[in-house]
Amino acid sequence: MTTRVASFFCFALWLVLSLPGISLGAAPPVTGSVWVANEDGDSITVIDASTNTVAATLTGIGGPHNLQVAPGGKGVWVVSGHGSLAVLIDATTYAVRHVVPTGKHPAHVILTPDGRHAYVSNAGDDSVSIIDTAKGAELKKLKAGPYPHGLRPSPDGSSVYIANLNSDTVTVLDAVNQVRVGEVPVGRKPAQVAFSPDGVFVYASLNGENAVVKIDAAKRVVVGKAQVGNGPVQVYVTPDNAFVLAANQGSKSTPDTTVSIIDTKSMTTIDSIRSGRGPHGVVIEPSGRVAYITNIYDNTVSVLDIATRAVVATIPTGQSPNGVSFSPLTATVAPGPVALELKHIGH
């Protein structure tokens, strides 16, 4: 009798596993949304991460170069390069909550881990705006290096690192006292930075050297360097601290099409994944399984399975998708374009 029961159980298990779409132990689908700034399209694409389909298209922000989902996902900050503004959008209703004047030609915006402040790199006047996110008002401006571009906060919120694209340095800010505290020489044309999850190291893409460097955050010195594809822009570290992904844009006349995967310990590029033309932005969702890459010359986002190192989906966006950010909240579906109202400046 025991043998018959065991045989029946094995047959039943085989039958279940053979059914389409059934896989014991398979990871659940990613839930949340992916927000994409389409710089030349003057629009924002919101993607449902569970289906890899476009849920909404938001219009009305001129030249959105970059955006950042706020902690918790309820708000999204976007910079308007044409209007020199930082705009807070309600992630569920798509209503505009704040419109804040910044410096000239803002490039990137980030949020401190506690969500209280936003930092905006103003490429047009070599400054960084610090914004009170609750009041929707600029608190102060700090001096950065030549053409500040990508920036990110440390995991503990104590510092902000800024890549100065028209130089060979990264600026370091004390985010507690909101003062500039130093410069780190890194190499030619740093475009973006990324912290390791423990905050011990910072990685910077060198757009002018086709490389990514590793910086000791405490000592503020470069301790490693990896060669990548042509013209790397954004970089992102996997949550397990094992890899750095670098999006290699190249140029409009000779675009690159790859995303480099760098081993963080050895600082060697261990793989090069074909994405689309001009990979620019990259973000990894919190589980670390999936990365999203904007292809600026293809007007698409590539969905990359990090474990298999394969692109599993390609999603259309607006023109020249640039910055990209992940939200844990499911996207609100809008049947047609949503026009954002930017009538009220400040709070």
Secondary structure as GFF3:
##gff-version 3
##sequence-region A 1 347
A	DSSP	alpha_helix	2	18	.	.	.	ID=ss1
A	DSSP	beta_strand	33	38	.	.	.	ID=ss2
A	DSSP	beta_strand	43	48	.	.	.	ID=ss3
A	DSSP	beta_strand	53	59	.	.	.	ID=ss4
A	DSSP	beta_strand	64	69	.	.	.	ID=ss5
A	DSSP	beta_strand	75	80	.	.	.	ID=ss6
A	DSSP	beta_strand	85	90	.	.	.	ID=ss7
A	DSSP	beta_strand	96	101	.	.	.	ID=ss8
A	DSSP	beta_strand	106	111	.	.	.	ID=ss9
A	DSSP	beta_strand	117	122	.	.	.	ID=ss10
A	DSSP	beta_strand	127	132	.	.	.	ID=ss11
A	DSSP	beta_strand	137	143	.	.	.	ID=ss12
A	DSSP	beta_strand	148	153	.	.	.	ID=ss13
A	DSSP	beta_strand	159	164	.	.	.	ID=ss14
A	DSSP	beta_strand	169	174	.	.	.	ID=ss15
A	DSSP	beta_strand	179	185	.	.	.	ID=ss16
A	DSSP	beta_strand	190	195	.	.	.	ID=ss17
A	DSSP	beta_strand	201	206	.	.	.	ID=ss18
A	DSSP	beta_strand	211	216	.	.	.	ID=ss19
A	DSSP	beta_strand	221	227	.	.	.	ID=ss20
A	DSSP	beta_strand	232	237	.	.	.	ID=ss21
A	DSSP	beta_strand	243	250	.	.	.	ID=ss22
A	DSSP	beta_strand	255	263	.	.	.	ID=ss23
A	DSSP	beta_strand	268	274	.	.	.	ID=ss24
A	DSSP	beta_strand	279	284	.	.	.	ID=ss25
A	DSSP	beta_strand	290	295	.	.	.	ID=ss26
A	DSSP	beta_strand	300	305	.	.	.	ID=ss27
A	DSSP	beta_strand	310	316	.	.	.	ID=ss28
A	DSSP	beta_strand	321	327	.	.	.	ID=ss29
A	DSSP	beta_strand	338	339	.	.	.	ID=ss30
###
